[in-house]
Every structure is written in C-alpha cells, then in structure tokens.
Amino acid sequence: MIEPFANNHQSMQIGELVIENQTEKIIIYGDIDLYLNASGREQAQQLHELTGKILQAFADNPGYSKDISESKDNNDQSDESIDNPFL
C-alpha cells in the first residue's frame, strides 16, 4: 500500500487499475472489474483502504491547495502543439 503524497516513486496495482504516487498528486488510470467473489472483495477492500489513506492525507494537511487553477499549472501535459512525425 502506498503512502499518499509521500514521494515520487511508489506505485501499486489493483486489478488493471494503476495508482502512481507523487508528492503533489495521485494518478489513477486503467480499469477494474469487481466480481462478487473473494477476489473482488479483496480488491474492493484495497480500494477502500487506499481512498481512506488519501482522505486522511487531506485531513492531516489542512493547508492543501484548494485553488483549481494552481492544480492545472502542475499538469504533466504541455499546451504546446508539435508536428505529427507520422504524416
């Protein structure tokens, strides 16, 4: 289990869902199928624990940035357009 917002080198996977840890954000991508069986319950429990830890990180850091525009400044994607090398 990762420690949310603690570092830039932790990641974990639940099903095909990938969770990457960074000091300023958590990146979650992929998909997960939760079946009504023991494996599905285990994956749901992992998701529950992870989201609980993320929410606790917000509670422990009341000075977190509530400014949406600041968060957009930290976006990994550039607004710069580049030529498509395949055309």
N, CA, C and O atoms as CSV, one atom per row, in Angstrom:
chain,resi,resn,atom,element,x,y,z
A,1,MET,N,N,0.852,-1.185,0.000
A,1,MET,CA,C,0.000,0.000,0.000
A,1,MET,C,C,0.890,1.237,0.000
A,1,MET,O,O,1.851,1.327,0.763
A,2,ILE,N,N,0.557,2.179,-0.860
A,2,ILE,CA,C,1.345,3.407,-0.932
A,2,ILE,C,C,0.994,4.353,0.207
A,2,ILE,O,O,-0.070,4.242,0.814
A,3,GLU,N,N,1.886,5.271,0.485
A,3,GLU,CA,C,1.624,6.365,1.415
A,3,GLU,C,C,1.323,7.592,0.555
A,3,GLU,O,O,2.247,8.183,-0.004
A,4,PRO,N,N,0.053,7.990,0.435
A,4,PRO,CA,C,-0.327,9.066,-0.480
A,4,PRO,C,C,0.467,10.363,-0.271
A,4,PRO,O,O,0.658,10.823,0.854
A,5,PHE,N,N,0.911,10.922,-1.369
A,5,PHE,CA,C,1.621,12.199,-1.426
A,5,PHE,C,C,2.963,12.185,-0.705
A,5,PHE,O,O,3.510,13.248,-0.411
A,6,ALA,N,N,3.500,11.018,-0.418
A,6,ALA,CA,C,4.736,10.931,0.359
A,6,ALA,C,C,6.002,11.004,-0.497
A,6,ALA,O,O,7.041,11.458,-0.018
A,7,ASN,N,N,5.930,10.567,-1.746
A,7,ASN,CA,C,7.135,10.518,-2.578
A,7,ASN,C,C,6.745,10.394,-4.045
A,7,ASN,O,O,5.565,10.323,-4.388
A,8,ASN,N,N,7.741,10.370,-4.886
A,8,ASN,CA,C,7.501,10.287,-6.326
A,8,ASN,C,C,7.900,8.942,-6.922
A,8,ASN,O,O,8.100,8.849,-8.133
A,9,HIS,N,N,8.020,7.913,-6.116
A,9,HIS,CA,C,8.498,6.649,-6.667
A,9,HIS,C,C,7.644,5.433,-6.311
A,9,HIS,O,O,8.007,4.316,-6.678
A,10,GLN,N,N,6.551,5.604,-5.628
A,10,GLN,CA,C,5.705,4.463,-5.295
A,10,GLN,C,C,4.575,4.313,-6.310
A,10,GLN,O,O,4.046,5.297,-6.827
A,11,SER,N,N,4.225,3.081,-6.577
A,11,SER,CA,C,3.028,2.797,-7.366
A,11,SER,C,C,2.479,1.455,-6.907
A,11,SER,O,O,3.168,0.672,-6.253
A,12,MET,N,N,1.236,1.210,-7.260
A,12,MET,CA,C,0.615,-0.057,-6.920
A,12,MET,C,C,-0.419,-0.372,-7.980
A,12,MET,O,O,-0.791,0.489,-8.777
A,13,GLN,N,N,-0.878,-1.603,-7.986
A,13,GLN,CA,C,-1.867,-2.019,-8.958
A,13,GLN,C,C,-2.922,-2.863,-8.260
A,13,GLN,O,O,-2.614,-3.749,-7.463
A,14,ILE,N,N,-4.184,-2.559,-8.585
A,14,ILE,CA,C,-5.314,-3.345,-8.111
A,14,ILE,C,C,-6.068,-3.754,-9.359
A,14,ILE,O,O,-6.649,-2.905,-10.034
A,15,GLY,N,N,-6.070,-5.022,-9.676
A,15,GLY,CA,C,-6.621,-5.457,-10.958
A,15,GLY,C,C,-5.794,-4.821,-12.060
A,15,GLY,O,O,-4.567,-4.916,-12.050
A,16,GLU,N,N,-6.447,-4.181,-13.001
A,16,GLU,CA,C,-5.746,-3.453,-14.063
A,16,GLU,C,C,-5.699,-1.956,-13.764
A,16,GLU,O,O,-5.343,-1.158,-14.631
A,17,LEU,N,N,-6.056,-1.579,-12.544
A,17,LEU,CA,C,-6.051,-0.186,-12.107
A,17,LEU,C,C,-4.667,0.125,-11.547
A,17,LEU,O,O,-4.198,-0.544,-10.627
A,18,VAL,N,N,-4.016,1.145,-12.108
A,18,VAL,CA,C,-2.677,1.526,-11.668
A,18,VAL,C,C,-2.780,2.825,-10.884
A,18,VAL,O,O,-3.440,3.770,-11.316
A,19,ILE,N,N,-2.125,2.867,-9.733
A,19,ILE,CA,C,-2.115,4.051,-8.884
A,19,ILE,C,C,-0.661,4.478,-8.736
A,19,ILE,O,O,0.170,3.717,-8.239
A,20,GLU,N,N,-0.356,5.705,-9.172
A,20,GLU,CA,C,1.001,6.245,-9.065
A,20,GLU,C,C,1.004,7.359,-8.032
A,20,GLU,O,O,0.132,8.228,-8.028
A,21,ASN,N,N,1.982,7.319,-7.173
A,21,ASN,CA,C,2.117,8.275,-6.096
A,21,ASN,C,C,3.066,9.395,-6.502
A,21,ASN,O,O,4.129,9.136,-7.066
A,22,GLN,N,N,2.690,10.625,-6.220
A,22,GLN,CA,C,3.575,11.772,-6.367
A,22,GLN,C,C,3.370,12.670,-5.160
A,22,GLN,O,O,2.388,12.515,-4.433
A,23,THR,N,N,4.269,13.591,-4.941
A,23,THR,CA,C,4.154,14.436,-3.759
A,23,THR,C,C,3.012,15.440,-3.853
A,23,THR,O,O,2.521,15.909,-2.827
A,24,GLU,N,N,2.582,15.777,-5.067
A,24,GLU,CA,C,1.518,16.763,-5.224
A,24,GLU,C,C,0.220,16.183,-5.783
A,24,GLU,O,O,-0.807,16.861,-5.794
A,25,LYS,N,N,0.260,14.933,-6.246
A,25,LYS,CA,C,-0.953,14.336,-6.799
A,25,LYS,C,C,-0.842,12.822,-6.809
A,25,LYS,O,O,0.245,12.252,-6.714
A,26,ILE,N,N,-1.995,12.195,-6.928
A,26,ILE,CA,C,-2.104,10.749,-7.094
A,26,ILE,C,C,-2.703,10.537,-8.489
A,26,ILE,O,O,-3.722,11.142,-8.824
A,27,ILE,N,N,-2.078,9.688,-9.295
A,27,ILE,CA,C,-2.553,9.417,-10.643
A,27,ILE,C,C,-3.157,8.014,-10.653
A,27,ILE,O,O,-2.505,7.049,-10.255
A,28,ILE,N,N,-4.402,7.908,-11.107
A,28,ILE,CA,C,-5.092,6.625,-11.152
A,28,ILE,C,C,-5.599,6.418,-12.579
A,28,ILE,O,O,-6.317,7.259,-13.119
A,29,TYR,N,N,-5.220,5.296,-13.181
A,29,TYR,CA,C,-5.696,5.006,-14.529
A,29,TYR,C,C,-5.839,3.499,-14.719
A,29,TYR,O,O,-5.298,2.703,-13.952
A,30,GLY,N,N,-6.569,3.136,-15.742
A,30,GLY,CA,C,-6.828,1.727,-16.017
A,30,GLY,C,C,-8.262,1.385,-15.689
A,30,GLY,O,O,-9.116,2.268,-15.615
A,31,ASP,N,N,-8.531,0.110,-15.493
A,31,ASP,CA,C,-9.878,-0.312,-15.153
A,31,ASP,C,C,-9.816,-1.503,-14.211
A,31,ASP,O,O,-8.784,-2.158,-14.061
A,32,ILE,N,N,-10.926,-1.752,-13.599
A,32,ILE,CA,C,-11.007,-2.875,-12.666
A,32,ILE,C,C,-12.406,-3.472,-12.751
A,32,ILE,O,O,-13.397,-2.744,-12.813
A,33,ASP,N,N,-12.479,-4.775,-12.752
A,33,ASP,CA,C,-13.749,-5.494,-12.710
A,33,ASP,C,C,-13.864,-6.113,-11.326
A,33,ASP,O,O,-13.073,-6.983,-10.961
A,34,LEU,N,N,-14.842,-5.666,-10.559
A,34,LEU,CA,C,-15.060,-6.213,-9.225
A,34,LEU,C,C,-16.163,-7.271,-9.304
A,34,LEU,O,O,-17.343,-6.951,-9.447
A,35,TYR,N,N,-15.759,-8.511,-9.210
A,35,TYR,CA,C,-16.711,-9.616,-9.251
A,35,TYR,C,C,-17.187,-9.931,-7.842
A,35,TYR,O,O,-16.482,-9.678,-6.865
A,36,LEU,N,N,-18.355,-10.468,-7.750
A,36,LEU,CA,C,-18.931,-10.835,-6.461
A,36,LEU,C,C,-18.368,-12.186,-6.031
A,36,LEU,O,O,-19.056,-13.207,-6.016
A,37,ASN,N,N,-17.065,-12.141,-5.679
A,37,ASN,CA,C,-16.370,-13.335,-5.193
A,37,ASN,C,C,-15.253,-12.884,-4.264
A,37,ASN,O,O,-15.129,-11.691,-3.988
A,38,ALA,N,N,-14.450,-13.800,-3.785
A,38,ALA,CA,C,-13.405,-13.476,-2.815
A,38,ALA,C,C,-12.372,-12.502,-3.384
A,38,ALA,O,O,-11.920,-11.595,-2.686
A,39,SER,N,N,-12.004,-12.690,-4.644
A,39,SER,CA,C,-11.032,-11.804,-5.274
A,39,SER,C,C,-11.594,-10.386,-5.399
A,39,SER,O,O,-10.891,-9.411,-5.133
A,40,GLY,N,N,-12.849,-10.278,-5.802
A,40,GLY,CA,C,-13.498,-8.977,-5.909
A,40,GLY,C,C,-13.574,-8.275,-4.571
A,40,GLY,O,O,-13.378,-7.063,-4.484
A,41,ARG,N,N,-13.861,-9.041,-3.520
A,41,ARG,CA,C,-13.924,-8.453,-2.172
A,41,ARG,C,C,-12.552,-7.939,-1.750
A,41,ARG,O,O,-12.448,-6.859,-1.170
A,42,GLU,N,N,-11.512,-8.695,-2.033
A,42,GLU,CA,C,-10.160,-8.281,-1.680
A,42,GLU,C,C,-9.778,-6.996,-2.414
A,42,GLU,O,O,-9.195,-6.089,-1.819
A,43,GLN,N,N,-10.105,-6.916,-3.701
A,43,GLN,CA,C,-9.795,-5.715,-4.471
A,43,GLN,C,C,-10.596,-4.520,-3.960
A,43,GLN,O,O,-10.063,-3.414,-3.868
A,44,ALA,N,N,-11.865,-4.731,-3.629
A,44,ALA,CA,C,-12.693,-3.656,-3.085
A,44,ALA,C,C,-12.125,-3.172,-1.753
A,44,ALA,O,O,-12.131,-1.974,-1.472
A,45,GLN,N,N,-11.641,-4.091,-0.946
A,45,GLN,CA,C,-11.047,-3.729,0.342
A,45,GLN,C,C,-9.784,-2.892,0.126
A,45,GLN,O,O,-9.558,-1.918,0.844
A,46,GLN,N,N,-8.960,-3.265,-0.858
A,46,GLN,CA,C,-7.758,-2.484,-1.160
A,46,GLN,C,C,-8.124,-1.069,-1.608
A,46,GLN,O,O,-7.490,-0.101,-1.187
A,47,LEU,N,N,-9.143,-0.948,-2.460
A,47,LEU,CA,C,-9.597,0.376,-2.898
A,47,LEU,C,C,-10.096,1.202,-1.721
A,47,LEU,O,O,-9.818,2.396,-1.621
A,48,HIS,N,N,-10.834,0.551,-0.837
A,48,HIS,CA,C,-11.366,1.226,0.344
A,48,HIS,C,C,-10.229,1.745,1.234
A,48,HIS,O,O,-10.260,2.892,1.681
A,49,GLU,N,N,-9.243,0.911,1.482
A,49,GLU,CA,C,-8.106,1.318,2.311
A,49,GLU,C,C,-7.319,2.450,1.656
A,49,GLU,O,O,-6.902,3.393,2.329
A,50,LEU,N,N,-7.118,2.355,0.337
A,50,LEU,CA,C,-6.387,3.393,-0.371
A,50,LEU,C,C,-7.114,4.731,-0.313
A,50,LEU,O,O,-6.503,5.753,0.000
A,51,THR,N,N,-8.415,4.738,-0.610
A,51,THR,CA,C,-9.144,6.006,-0.579
A,51,THR,C,C,-9.213,6.571,0.843
A,51,THR,O,O,-9.203,7.787,1.030
A,52,GLY,N,N,-9.281,5.703,1.824
A,52,GLY,CA,C,-9.235,6.164,3.210
A,52,GLY,C,C,-7.917,6.853,3.534
A,52,GLY,O,O,-7.900,7.881,4.211
A,53,LYS,N,N,-6.808,6.286,3.052
A,53,LYS,CA,C,-5.494,6.888,3.288
A,53,LYS,C,C,-5.361,8.220,2.547
A,53,LYS,O,O,-4.751,9.158,3.060
A,54,ILE,N,N,-5.928,8.305,1.349
A,54,ILE,CA,C,-5.870,9.559,0.597
A,54,ILE,C,C,-6.677,10.634,1.326
A,54,ILE,O,O,-6.209,11.761,1.485
A,55,LEU,N,N,-7.875,10.292,1.764
A,55,LEU,CA,C,-8.686,11.263,2.503
A,55,LEU,C,C,-8.014,11.672,3.812
A,55,LEU,O,O,-8.107,12.831,4.219
A,56,GLN,N,N,-7.343,10.738,4.470
A,56,GLN,CA,C,-6.639,11.060,5.711
A,56,GLN,C,C,-5.494,12.029,5.442
A,56,GLN,O,O,-5.220,12.901,6.266
A,57,ALA,N,N,-4.822,11.891,4.303
A,57,ALA,CA,C,-3.744,12.813,3.934
A,57,ALA,C,C,-4.287,14.230,3.798
A,57,ALA,O,O,-3.625,15.184,4.204
A,58,PHE,N,N,-5.488,14.381,3.231
A,58,PHE,CA,C,-6.100,15.710,3.150
A,58,PHE,C,C,-6.424,16.236,4.545
A,58,PHE,O,O,-6.196,17.411,4.830
A,59,ALA,N,N,-6.951,15.384,5.411
A,59,ALA,CA,C,-7.294,15.803,6.774
A,59,ALA,C,C,-6.049,16.198,7.561
A,59,ALA,O,O,-6.092,17.123,8.372
A,60,ASP,N,N,-4.940,15.499,7.323
A,60,ASP,CA,C,-3.694,15.785,8.033
A,60,ASP,C,C,-2.986,17.025,7.504
A,60,ASP,O,O,-2.084,17.546,8.160
A,61,ASN,N,N,-3.378,17.499,6.339
A,61,ASN,CA,C,-2.752,18.670,5.713
A,61,ASN,C,C,-3.820,19.697,5.370
A,61,ASN,O,O,-4.167,19.867,4.201
A,62,PRO,N,N,-4.348,20.389,6.389
A,62,PRO,CA,C,-5.449,21.322,6.129
A,62,PRO,C,C,-5.042,22.499,5.236
A,62,PRO,O,O,-5.913,23.216,4.744
A,63,GLY,N,N,-3.765,22.709,5.019
A,63,GLY,CA,C,-3.311,23.796,4.171
A,63,GLY,C,C,-3.197,23.404,2.717
A,63,GLY,O,O,-2.598,24.140,1.933
A,64,TYR,N,N,-3.761,22.247,2.325
A,64,TYR,CA,C,-3.654,21.824,0.929
A,64,TYR,C,C,-4.283,22.882,0.030
A,64,TYR,O,O,-5.167,23.633,0.444
A,65,SER,N,N,-3.813,22.920,-1.187
A,65,SER,CA,C,-4.287,23.920,-2.145
A,65,SER,C,C,-5.710,23.613,-2.580
A,65,SER,O,O,-5.999,22.532,-3.093
A,66,LYS,N,N,-6.587,24.571,-2.369
A,66,LYS,CA,C,-7.969,24.423,-2.808
A,66,LYS,C,C,-8.182,25.172,-4.119
A,66,LYS,O,O,-9.297,25.215,-4.640
A,67,ASP,N,N,-7.118,25.759,-4.649
A,67,ASP,CA,C,-7.199,26.544,-5.877
A,67,ASP,C,C,-7.047,25.633,-7.081
A,67,ASP,O,O,-5.973,25.073,-7.304
A,68,ILE,N,N,-8.106,25.479,-7.857
A,68,ILE,CA,C,-8.089,24.581,-9.011
A,68,ILE,C,C,-7.095,25.050,-10.055
A,68,ILE,O,O,-6.436,24.223,-10.685
A,69,SER,N,N,-6.968,26.358,-10.256
A,69,SER,CA,C,-6.058,26.858,-11.285
A,69,SER,C,C,-4.610,26.503,-10.956
A,69,SER,O,O,-3.818,26.246,-11.862
A,70,GLU,N,N,-4.264,26.487,-9.695
A,70,GLU,CA,C,-2.909,26.091,-9.302
A,70,GLU,C,C,-2.661,24.635,-9.643
A,70,GLU,O,O,-1.571,24.283,-10.095
A,71,SER,N,N,-3.648,23.788,-9.436
A,71,SER,CA,C,-3.500,22.380,-9.767
A,71,SER,C,C,-3.295,22.188,-11.252
A,71,SER,O,O,-2.530,21.312,-11.656
A,72,LYS,N,N,-3.959,22.986,-12.081
A,72,LYS,CA,C,-3.799,22.879,-13.520
A,72,LYS,C,C,-2.390,23.272,-13.947
A,72,LYS,O,O,-1.887,22.770,-14.952
A,73,ASP,N,N,-1.744,24.170,-13.190
A,73,ASP,CA,C,-0.377,24.569,-13.513
A,73,ASP,C,C,0.591,23.407,-13.369
A,73,ASP,O,O,1.643,23.402,-14.009
A,74,ASN,N,N,0.263,22.430,-12.549
A,74,ASN,CA,C,1.135,21.289,-12.309
A,74,ASN,C,C,0.833,20.129,-13.251
A,74,ASN,O,O,1.366,19.034,-13.074
A,75,ASN,N,N,-0.013,20.356,-14.245
A,75,ASN,CA,C,-0.394,19.316,-15.185
A,75,ASN,C,C,0.841,18.845,-15.950
A,75,ASN,O,O,1.679,19.658,-16.342
A,76,ASP,N,N,0.953,17.551,-16.161
A,76,ASP,CA,C,2.090,16.985,-16.876
A,76,ASP,C,C,2.044,17.258,-18.366
A,76,ASP,O,O,3.068,17.160,-19.042
A,77,GLN,N,N,0.879,17.598,-18.890
A,77,GLN,CA,C,0.749,17.798,-20.322
A,77,GLN,C,C,1.047,19.240,-20.693
A,77,GLN,O,O,0.658,20.175,-19.992
A,78,SER,N,N,1.732,19.397,-21.786
A,78,SER,CA,C,2.076,20.710,-22.294
A,78,SER,C,C,0.981,21.207,-23.225
A,78,SER,O,O,0.329,20.412,-23.901
A,79,ASP,N,N,0.777,22.523,-23.263
A,79,ASP,CA,C,-0.173,23.116,-24.193
A,79,ASP,C,C,0.464,23.333,-25.562
A,79,ASP,O,O,-0.202,23.769,-26.501
A,80,GLU,N,N,1.727,23.034,-25.669
A,80,GLU,CA,C,2.452,23.244,-26.916
A,80,GLU,C,C,2.080,22.175,-27.936
A,80,GLU,O,O,2.070,20.983,-27.625
A,81,SER,N,N,1.774,22.612,-29.158
A,81,SER,CA,C,1.477,21.680,-30.242
A,81,SER,C,C,2.763,21.296,-30.952
A,81,SER,O,O,3.659,22.120,-31.135
A,82,ILE,N,N,2.841,20.030,-31.349
A,82,ILE,CA,C,4.014,19.586,-32.096
A,82,ILE,C,C,3.546,18.955,-33.400
A,82,ILE,O,O,2.417,18.474,-33.496
A,83,ASP,N,N,4.409,18.961,-34.387
A,83,ASP,CA,C,4.086,18.344,-35.667
A,83,ASP,C,C,4.040,16.830,-35.516
A,83,ASP,O,O,4.842,16.238,-34.795
A,84,ASN,N,N,3.087,16.216,-36.211
A,84,ASN,CA,C,2.951,14.774,-36.193
A,84,ASN,C,C,4.029,14.173,-37.094
A,84,ASN,O,O,4.011,14.412,-38.301
A,85,PRO,N,N,4.972,13.394,-36.540
A,85,PRO,CA,C,6.062,12.855,-37.358
A,85,PRO,C,C,5.602,11.734,-38.303
A,85,PRO,O,O,6.377,11.293,-39.152
A,86,PHE,N,N,4.356,11.271,-38.166
A,86,PHE,CA,C,3.870,10.164,-38.985
A,86,PHE,C,C,3.107,10.626,-40.238
A,86,PHE,O,O,2.652,9.806,-41.036
A,87,LEU,N,N,2.976,11.932,-40.393
A,87,LEU,CA,C,2.263,12.443,-41.577
A,87,LEU,C,C,3.217,12.719,-42.702
A,87,LEU,O,O,2.797,13.153,-43.775
